[in-house]
Amino acid sequence: MAFSRTFASRTSRFVRYATAKATAEWNGTLKEGSGTMSVKSDALKSAPFTFASRFEGDGSKTNPEELIGAAHAGCYSMFLSALLTNANTPPTSIKTSAVVTLGDGPAVTSIELECEAVVPGIDNAAFQATADEAKQNCPITKALSGVSDIKLNAVLK
């Protein structure tokens, strides 16, 4: 926790609190309908999604859980990088994937983060502690606090 306060005070002059905007439109019934999702930046415009892409494994379109996974993996990687850099062990690279499970309810029931990092000058115990701190404190993890099972497998290479 001390790091989070230290991180905020050391970066406040460099980091502006950000807002992000996304939109979605759905047309028709749940099973026969379709929709699009977009973000304000040019990164994602009118990405199509359907019942099949969400519940039946149609990989030709996206779904909300896939976007949650991308957001979580990206946020986690950035937060881990900040923690490692603050500890004077800046990473060479961090690669994170997220598997988001939509279970009964329907509800997001679990998220599995897989992280591989190249971090010169750190031992595995310190890396694991820092990786877990990043999992607990990245903003997307906090936003997903209703998910009862967020797992992490972090590998130092």
Disulfide bonds with the S-S distance in Angstrom:
none
